Structures are given as C-alpha cells and as structure tokens.
C-alpha cells in the first residue's frame, strides 16, 4: 500500500459515513457549482488544497504537458515509480487533488493560466466524491461530469479525452454505493463520441469474480493500492498509446 496516502484512505472510509452530514452543509449542490474548496478536512485543509492548485498552475505555466491527468485523490495518488515507468515518456502532468468534486474541477479549469496548456490527450476520472462527500444522485453527478467534459473540449479543442468510468467502490457488488456507480457509468458512457471523447470502463479489472473488491487492490474499497495503480496503468496504456499517436 502507498503509505503516503494512508490519511486519504482512512478519510475515504469516513467519507462514506458522513455523506448526509455533508448534505446538511449544503454540499449536495457540488455537481455544477463552480467553486474552490471551501470545506476543511483533516486529510486536506483548504491551505493544502490551495497550495496544490498553485503548484499545478505553475506546471501549466511551463506548458510542456502532452498528457494531462485530471481528477481527485485517485488521480493524485499515483506512486512515483509507477507513474514514471508508464507515463513519463508522454510528458505527463498530474492535475489531481484529493477530495475534489466536479464543481471544484470546473473552478480549477477556469483559471486563465490553465489555458496555457495544450495537451494532446487528457485522462479524466472524477465523480466519486460527488457521492461520498456531497450525497448526490447519479443524475446529478452525471451533470457534473458532462460539464467537465464540455469545459475540457472548449479549453483544449485539439486534445482527445480518455473518459474513465468512475471506478467501482464499496466492498460488495450489490451495495448501494456500487449500484450508484453502475447507474452513473451508464450515463457517462453516452458522452463517448467516438472521436474526441473516448469512454472506457476498466472497472472489471479491479473486482473479483463475485464482484467484490479486495483490500489488496483498494485498501478501503475506494482508493487504489500500489497493486491497484499497476492494474489501472496496464488497463489504460493500450488506449493511451492510440490517443497519443
């Protein structure tokens, strides 16, 4: 397991139990509510979120990112050695921030400095925090993902988007968490236009034959372990090679 992510892994478990508390705080309007992080978490303070955003803007200033990864803690958490081995050759840049929902990503994208990027391809994985931290329904989360895809198409019209299905979450296949993800991904799949947006559901690679998720792949049945990241990289690489040609 990536020990650096242990606080995030523990927070992920907590998040699933505090979803309704988040809703009471007004967080249920995350999907297309374009705003920066305003909620403090023990594992991600607003100060740290702001610092990460500024570091990513500095990376955007350089403008030499050909492969852009965008998302939340699952994107943020790539172990360095796995990242380097699989993506360094593509001039990859990581724009993931833990705890982000679709509204946070929309806010980050609207910064003028982000327009200095001209990626050839974008790997997008976002939406799970809209469930766990915002208590949203699949239809709401889909509206947020659709808005993020539209923003990316407008900001980077030459880039092709590898739109990841939200990864399976929750230990058991029949859990409500998993059913919500399945319902969401059916909708997200409709954004695939066969040209600029390519939808891929790699979820089957992370589950056992009975549909359950082992802690060797997702330590808290949400965040990926080193083994999980290896699986994700292996699943994506064939598609990335095509998009980066």
Secondary structure, DSSP 8 states (H G I E B T S, - for coil): --GGGHHHHHHHHHHHHSHHHHHHTTGGG-TT--------BTTB-HHHHHHHHHHHHHHHHH---SEEEEESHHHHT--HHHHHHHHGGGTEEEEE-TT--HHHHHHHHTSGGGGG---SEEEEE--HHHHHTT---HHHHHHHHHHHHHHHHHH-TT-EEEEE-----SSSTTSHHHHHHHHHHHHHGGG--SSSEEEE--GGGGS-TTS---TTTBTTSSSB-HHHHHHHHHHHHHHHHHHT-
